Amino acid sequence: MGTKGGKPLSTLEKKQKKVVKEEPKKKVEKEEKREVKPIYIDESLISKAVEEVENSEYSTIFNLAQKLNVKYSIARKIVREVVNRGEAEIISKNRRVIVISSKK
């Protein structure tokens, strides 16, 4: 009938079947919730960043993120793009901070 001092086997089997059925559903729901939104950097943002760099003695990613009103990660991509285009140069680079200035 059942285990010693426990629930009958049929009840335990039913719980195990429910758990097995629910596991695939949970995984599918998590995958559906994740949507990766592509991030596009507009030319207008890059031109504003170049103006900010030219107007100041030096700029950091944090400064640009505040002035352009964008996220830090987007500002980091903008800085990389500006440096790759040759419109600014890297003064100092650390793991976290990149300091750039305009080429004069």
Backbone torsions as a table, in degrees:
resi	resn	phi	psi	omega
1	MET	NA	-65.3	-176.3
2	GLY	-142.0	-176.5	177.8
3	THR	-85.2	166.2	-177.1
4	LYS	-66.1	113.2	177.3
5	GLY	69.6	16.8	-177.7
6	GLY	-125.0	-165.2	-179.3
7	LYS	-78.9	158.7	176.8
8	PRO	-63.6	153.7	-177.9
9	LEU	-60.5	-36.4	-178.6
10	SER	-62.2	-36.9	178.8
11	THR	-68.1	-43.2	178.1
12	LEU	-62.9	-40.8	178.5
13	GLU	-63.2	-40.2	178.8
14	LYS	-63.1	-41.8	178.9
15	LYS	-63.6	-41.2	179.3
16	GLN	-63.9	-39.6	178.7
17	LYS	-64.0	-40.2	179.0
18	LYS	-63.5	-43.2	-179.7
19	VAL	-62.2	-42.4	179.9
20	VAL	-64.3	-39.0	179.7
21	LYS	-71.0	-34.3	-176.3
22	GLU	-78.0	-27.6	-177.8
23	GLU	-59.7	-48.0	178.4
24	PRO	-64.1	-33.9	179.9
25	LYS	-64.4	-42.2	-179.1
26	LYS	-63.7	-41.3	-180.0
27	LYS	-64.9	-39.4	179.7
28	VAL	-66.1	-40.6	-179.6
29	GLU	-64.1	-40.5	179.8
30	LYS	-64.6	-39.5	-179.8
31	GLU	-68.0	-34.0	-179.3
32	GLU	-71.3	-32.1	-177.5
33	LYS	-70.0	-30.5	-178.1
34	ARG	-78.8	116.9	175.2
35	GLU	-128.9	120.2	179.8
36	VAL	-89.7	118.7	178.7
37	LYS	-91.6	125.9	178.6
38	PRO	-69.2	139.9	-179.2
39	ILE	-107.2	121.4	178.4
40	TYR	-111.5	132.9	178.0
41	ILE	-97.5	117.9	-178.7
42	ASP	-75.9	157.0	174.5
43	GLU	-64.4	-31.2	-179.9
44	SER	-64.3	-39.0	178.2
45	LEU	-65.7	-40.2	-179.7
46	ILE	-66.9	-41.6	179.3
47	SER	-66.4	-37.7	176.0
48	LYS	-64.7	-39.3	178.9
49	ALA	-64.7	-40.8	178.7
50	VAL	-63.5	-40.6	177.9
51	GLU	-62.9	-43.6	179.6
52	GLU	-62.9	-40.9	179.9
53	VAL	-67.1	-40.6	-179.8
54	GLU	-67.7	-35.5	-177.9
55	ASN	-76.3	-23.7	-179.0
56	SER	-107.9	162.2	-179.5
57	GLU	-68.5	-41.9	176.4
58	TYR	-149.8	163.0	178.6
59	SER	-141.5	151.6	174.4
60	THR	-119.8	171.1	179.0
61	ILE	-63.2	-40.3	-179.0
62	PHE	-62.8	-43.1	178.2
63	ASN	-60.6	-45.1	-179.9
64	LEU	-65.9	-37.5	179.2
65	ALA	-62.0	-39.7	178.6
66	GLN	-71.2	-43.9	-175.7
67	LYS	-71.7	-36.3	-179.9
68	LEU	-88.3	-8.8	178.3
69	ASN	62.1	47.6	178.3
70	VAL	-128.1	170.3	177.7
71	LYS	-70.6	159.1	-179.2
72	TYR	-60.5	-41.0	-178.1
73	SER	-65.2	-37.1	178.2
74	ILE	-69.8	-39.9	178.1
75	ALA	-62.4	-36.1	177.8
76	ARG	-63.4	-41.4	178.3
77	LYS	-66.7	-37.5	178.7
78	ILE	-64.5	-42.9	179.4
79	VAL	-61.8	-43.8	177.7
80	ARG	-59.6	-42.2	-179.1
81	GLU	-66.1	-42.2	179.8
82	VAL	-63.6	-41.4	179.3
83	VAL	-68.6	-40.5	178.9
84	ASN	-64.4	-33.6	178.1
85	ARG	-74.1	-17.1	179.1
86	GLY	88.1	15.6	-180.0
87	GLU	-89.3	-9.0	176.9
88	ALA	-149.1	162.5	178.8
89	GLU	-127.3	152.8	-179.4
90	ILE	-85.0	123.8	176.8
91	ILE	-86.2	-49.3	-178.7
92	SER	-143.1	140.8	-179.9
93	LYS	-133.4	131.0	178.2
94	ASN	-127.4	179.7	178.1
95	ARG	-62.8	-37.5	-177.6
96	ARG	-102.0	-40.4	-169.1
97	VAL	-110.5	134.1	171.1
98	ILE	-119.7	122.5	178.8
99	VAL	-106.0	125.4	-179.1
100	ILE	-124.0	158.7	173.4
101	SER	-142.3	163.0	-178.2
102	SER	-76.7	151.4	176.3
103	LYS	-79.9	130.3	-177.9
104	LYS	-116.2	NA	NA
